[in-house]
Amino acid sequence: MDALRVAAFSYTDQQGNSHGGNPAGVAICNEMPTEEEMLKTAKEIGYSETAFLKKVEDGWRIRYFAPEMEVPFCGHATIASGSVLGEYFGEGTYKLFINQGEISVSVSKSATGVIITTLQSPETWSEPAPQDYTNKILAALNLSDEDLDANYPLRFAFAGAKHLIMVLKNRKRLSEISYHFEQMKALMQEEGLVTIDVLWVESNQLFHSRNFFPTGGVYEDPATGAAAAALAGYLRDIQWQGGNKFDILQGQDMGCPSRLSVQYTKNKGESIKVSGETRHITE
């Protein structure tokens, strides 16, 4: 099974060079493969997710596989898939049918010819995370309550997949985080978490993020669109006053810088727009 390799949410530097981003596999299929075949392909490709798409009457059926599991929704693989659909079939909006619902992805080109892809996420929700559980997560990350920004309570957040949102006071502490892979994986499976999103707020327009994904067989993600959408839903739920547009810089601590642009309405639960650039991976 042939799959294109595309980096989603790539970062364009001041010299106009595009690099970084989160690699995803994208396979356009005549027939949807079996789960065993998709898992095998995802393992062979080795990225955090590979998307499999099949044309249906009024859109595309899409499924996402990590090396160790199927993922209900993946933002960066959706962005990568949208860019491939745009290249093959032209600019516009594409309807995507995920396992539990429907989303869309829009593709356009900038004045300089860069492909910009925007996903419209599933609906969002968030809820407080139990303190006894978050205490275990903090300990596993070698963090304490003193490291947390009290303006941002620990909550589970959902926008197609379930995440834990955690905001730190200090950028240095964010860069220092490490954890034991199997221990964290087991803890996250207790609550059905797909990732843990740990952030530092530089300003109301810019967040820095590290996103941990051991449940999918990946230590850390360089760009996570699903978590970005969940973060926006979380901010809306806690009545954050920072506005309805912001960017997220992720992957910097991995040497793989990525930029995600997020926009949301004030309507509770409504889907989130997450946008980014893409680049083909040829090496």
N, C-alpha and C positions, 0 to 999 in steps of 0.2 A: 504494500500500500504506500503510494507516494504522498508525502506531506511537505508542504512548503514550511520554511522556518522564518518567522517574522518576529522582530523585536517591537513590542508595543510600549507606548509611552516613552519613546526615545527622547533624548535630550540634545537640543541643538545649541552649541556653544556660541560665543561671541564671534568666532571666525566662520560661523555657518556650517560647521561640521556636525553631523548627526551621529551620536554614539549612545551607548548604554541602552536602557529599556529592558523590559522583561521578555525573554524569548518564549515563544509559543509555537507549537506545531499546528498547522491548519491543513486538514485533508478534506477535499471536495469529493464526495463519493456518489456513484450511481445508485448504490443501495447501501443502507446503513449497515456497517459491519456488526458482528456479534460483540457482546461485551468482552468476551475473551480476546478477540482480535484487537479491539480498541485498547484494552489494557496492555496487551503485548506491544502494540505500536507505541503507546505512550512511554513504556519502559525503555524501548529501543531508542526513541528520540531523546529521552532523559530530561526534558524540560519539566517545569512544575506543572504545566498543563498542555494538552493537545486537544484541539477542537475537531470534531467530525461533523460535517454538514451534508445534508441530502436535500435536494429540491423537492418541495411539496407544492400543492396547487397555488397557494397565495403567499408563499414565503419559503423559509428554510427550516428544517428540523436540525437542531444543534445539540450535541452532547459533549461534555468535557471530561477528560480523564487525566488524572495525575498518575505518576508511576505506580502508586499503590492503591488507588481508589477512584471511583467516579465522583466528581464534584458537581453539586447541583447548579452552580452558576459560577462563572469565572470572568471577571472584567477584562483582564488583559488579553485573554484568548478571544473574547468577543471583539475587542478592538482590532486584534490581528486578523480575525475572520472578516470583519467589515472591510478592512483595507484590501484583502484578497478579492472579495466580492466586487469592490469598486474597480479594481484593476481588470477583472474579467468581464464585468457586466456594466460598468459605468457608474458615475456619481449618482447619488440618490439615497433613499431610505429603504432599508431591507427589514422585513418582518422575520423575527427568529422565534421559533417555538422551543422553549427549554422544557425540562422534565415536568415542571410545575408552573406552567403559565406561558406568557408571551412577552417578549421584549422587542426592541427595535434598535437598529444601528444605522447611522447616517454617515455618508462618505462625501467629502468634497476636497477640492484642491485649493491651496492658498495661492496668492499672486506669484509666489516663487516656485510653484509646482509641487510643494510639499503636501502629501496626503494627510488630511485631518479627519479623524474618525471619532464619532460621538455615540456612546451607547446611552440608551434610556433604560435604567435599571428596573428590576421588580420593585414593588412597593416595599416600604421600610417599616420596621418597628424597633424599639429598644426597651430594655427593662433593667432594673438594678441587678447587679451580680451579687450573689450571697457572699457575705464577708468571710465566712470560713473557707470558701472556695478561693476567693481572690487572695487570701493570706497564703494559701499553698502556691498559687501562681507567683506571687511576689517573691516568696522564698526561693522558688525554682529559678527565678531570674536574678537572684542576688540583689533584690530591691527591698525597700521598706516603705512604710507609710510616709516617712519623711521625704522620700524622693518624689512623691506624687504632687501634682498641681491640684490644690483643693477646689479650684474653679471647675474642674472636670471630673465628676464622679465616675467611678468604675461601673460600666454597664455592658451588658450584652447588646449587640446591635446586629440587625439583619437587613440585607438588601439582596436577597437571593441566596445568601449563605450566612451562617451565624459566626460572629466575631466577638472578641472581647476588646473593648476600647480602653486604653490606659494612657494618660497624659502625664509627662514628667516635668519637673520644674527646670531641669538643667540639660542642655544639649550634650555636655560631656558624659553624663550618666547614660544617656541614650546610646552613645557610641560605644560605651564600655560593656553593654549587656552581652552575656553569654549564658548558655544553659546546657543541661544534659539532655540529649535528643530523646532517648526512650522514656525518660521520666516525664518530660514535658508532653510527649505524644500521649502517654497514658492519662495524664491530667486533663488534657484537652478532650480526649474521647469521653471522659466522664460527663461532659456537658455538651457534647456534639459540636464543639468549636471547629471551624475550618482554619481560622488563623487567629493569632493574637496581634493586634495593631497597637504598637507603642509609639507615642508621638511626643514632640516638643513643639510649642507654638512660638514661632519667631514673631509673627504679627497676625492681625486679623485676616490678612491676605495670603499668609504663607505658613504651612505646617511642614515639619520634618518628620519622617516616619521610618520605622523599621517594622517589618511584618514577618512573623514566624509561622512556619507551615509544616511542622513535623508530621501532622496527620496525613499529609499527602506525600511524605517521603522527602521533603525539601526543608533544609535548615532555615533558610530565609529567602523571601521573595524580593526582587528589586523593584517591582511595581505591582500594585494589587488594586485593580479597578473595583472589584466587589467590596473590598474593605473601604475604599474611598467613598463609595456610595453609602455604605453603612455608617461611616463617620458623619456624612452630611445629615443623614436621618437622625443620628444621635444628637448632633448639635442643635437641630431643630427641636428635638424633644426636650432638651434641657434649656430651651429658650435662649440660646446663645445670641449675643447682640452684635456679632462681628460682621454681619452682612450675609448675602446669599451667593457669593462667588469667592472661591479661594483656590490656590494651587497647593499641591503636595510635592515636596522633593523627597524621593525615596531611593534607596540603593546606593547612596553616597558612601556609606560605611562599608559597602561591598566592592567599591571601585566600579560600580555600574550605575551611574546617575540616571534618574528617570524623573519626568515631570508629568503630573496628572492635574488636569484642570476640572474643577467641580462647580456645578451650578444647581441650585435647588430653589423650590418655592417654599412659602411659609405654610402650605397646606399639609397638615400632619399625615404622614404615611405615604404621601405622593412620591412617585418615582423620581430618581435623581439623574441628571445629565453628567456624564464623565467623559472628557475628551482628551485626546492625545495624538501625537505624531507616531509614525511607524517607520521602520526601515527593514529591508530584507537582510537576512543573515546569509552571507556567502562563504565565509571561511569554514 
